């Protein structure tokens, strides 16, 4: 199950579970669309994998499968 991390690893922008502008790599590194497009050119700085739109978890499923609250910020890689 996806963690649904709560923020962009570059700029620390909030990315709630319903965010349409969240992108992830296959290791779930998470970035906002602005950083992914403008700074990272569509590739994860951690693994080199492509960044794709993160699926949204339906609100009625969040109670039993909540999103992560652990914030990851690695601005030095951006």
VEXKOLRO-741767 format. One record per residue: x, y, z of N, C-alpha, C in turn. Coordinates in steps of 0.001 Angstrom, whole numbers, padded with zeros to 6 digits, always signed. Example, Ala and Ser with C-alpha at 12.3 -4.5 7.8 and 13.67 -1.06 7.14 Angstrom:
BEGIN
+013190-005690+007800+012300-004500+007800+013200-003300+007800+012850-002250+007080+013670-001060+007140+012900+000030+007870
# end
This chain:
BEGIN
+000842-001164+000000+000000+000000+000000+000897+001240+000000+000528+002242-000770+001296+003484-000832+001241+004241+000492+002356+004859+000842+002419+005653+002073+001605+006940+001967+001553+007521+000793+000951+008840+000591+001628+009871+001501+002901+010094+001233+003672+011045+002036+003052+012433+001944+003135+013201+003039+002373+014440+003149+002992+015700+002557+004187+015569+001925+004841+016797+001455+005791+016525+000303+006196+017624-000347+007200+017569-001405+008576+017500-000752+009403+016589-001208+010734+016434-000637+011652+017610-000979+011327+018374-002008+012159+019524-002387+011779+020790-001628+010534+021191-001742+010118+022502-001219+009242+022421+000022+008924+021222+000464+008103+020965+001655+006659+021442+001522+006188+021636+000312+004784+021968+000082+003908+020826+000576+002800+021143+001213+001863+020119+001664+001231+019411+000467+001157+018100+000561+000524+017286-000473-000430+016301+000211-001642+016742+000508-002605+015862+001178-002964+014671+000285-003598+013657+000852-003945+012467+000070-004755+012766-001192-005491+013858-001204-006317+014194-002368-005595+015090-003370-004319+015401-003134-003580+016319-004008-003484+015778-005433-003817+016628-006380-003705+016260-007786-002321+016585-008338-001525+017328-007578-000215+017762-008055+000937+016997-007396+000664+015815-006860+001698+014993-006231+002227+013984-007242+003540+013884-007331+004176+012904-008201+005107+012035-007378+005237+010761-007766+006094+009826-007036+006922+009001-008015+008016+008443-007487+008801+007462-008242+008401+006074-007719+009057+005040-008204+008695+003685-007780+009084+003399-006328+009925+004254-005723+010277+004103-004312+009445+005025-003421+008462+005697-004008+007539+006611-003331+008161+007925-002887+009341+008269-003433+009838+009627-003211+008755+010533-003772+008429+011594-003071+007251+012392-003398+007632+013840-003654+007093+014390-004739+007395+015766-005136+006145+016445-005664+006098+017767-005526+004997+018521-006121+005262+018649-007616+004230+018934-008375+004362+019031-009827+005334+020131-010233+005338+021233-009518+006230+022343-009864+007691+021915-009757+008081+021324-008640+009462+020866-008478+009792+019755-009471+008859+018813-009649+009094+017689-010550+009351+018159-011975+008596+019154-012417+008722+019633-013793+009863+020629-013965+009939+021613-013067+010885+022707-013264+012284+022417-012735+012408+021731-011632+013720+021470-011038+014267+020095-011397+013391+019104-011433+013835+017718-011579+013658+017152-012984+012979+017914-013838+012761+017519-015238+012143+016130-015384+011277+015782-014409+010512+014536-014501+011198+013302-013958+012380+013471-013329+013111+012314-012815+013450+012492-011342+013383+011411-010603+013673+011423-009168+015164+011660-008942+015528+012623-008105+016942+012876-007848+017589+011790-006974+016766+010980-006333+017275+009936-005444+017623+008648-006191+016750+008228-007099+016954+006950-007778+017076+007075-009290+016722+008226-009841+016785+008418-011288+015558+007936-012028+014587+007395-011297+013362+006896-011923+012435+008025-012349+011501+007696-013218+010557+008707-013681+009543+009036-012594+009069+010261-012606+008055+010708-011659+006704+010696-012349+005754+010022-011716+004401+009885-012259+003392+010369-011233+002197+010707-011713+001145+011204-010825+000818+010155-009770+000767+010603-008525+000438+009701-007420-001072+009468-007413-001507+008219-007300-002938+007960-007222-003521+008538-005937-004769+008922-006000-005453+009445-004814-006219+008315-004148-006164+008283-002835-006917+007283-002070-008285+007886-001768-009360+007162-002041-010696+007679-001745-010823+008048-000263-011487+009139+000012-011633+009647+001380-012219+008588+002322-013142+007773+001842-013760+006773+002718-012800+005627+003058-011663+005542+002403-010667+004506+002699-009560+005008+003629-009472+006324+003821-008409+006892+004645-008534+006552+006123-009739+006284+006594-009921+005961+008004-009200+004653+008367-009333+003649+007521-008702+002357+007788-007307+002230+007185-006987+003101+006251-005672+003084+005600-005189+004530+005484-004802+005132+006612-004439+006554+006613-003137+006841+005866-003025+008074+005409-001804+008535+004762-000712+008701+005813+000515+008668+005370+001655+008863+006262+001672+010299+006794+002208+010471+007973+002395+011813+008538+003878+012161+008619+004739+011230+008202+006186+011445+008259+006613+012326+007088+007142+013502+007424+007594+014440+006409+009047+014145+006052+009330+014111+004752+010688+013906+004259+011064+015147+003466+012164+015775+003841+012648+016949+003108+014125+016717+002813+014451+016704+001546+015829+016493+001121+016196+017557+000092+016039+018804+000484+016237+019936-000431+017612+019914-001092+018615+019349-000449+019952+019346-001029+020015+018541-002330+019094+017591-002533+019086+016810-003758+018347+017520-004880+017669+018594-004571+016913+019329-005572+017719+020486-006092
# end
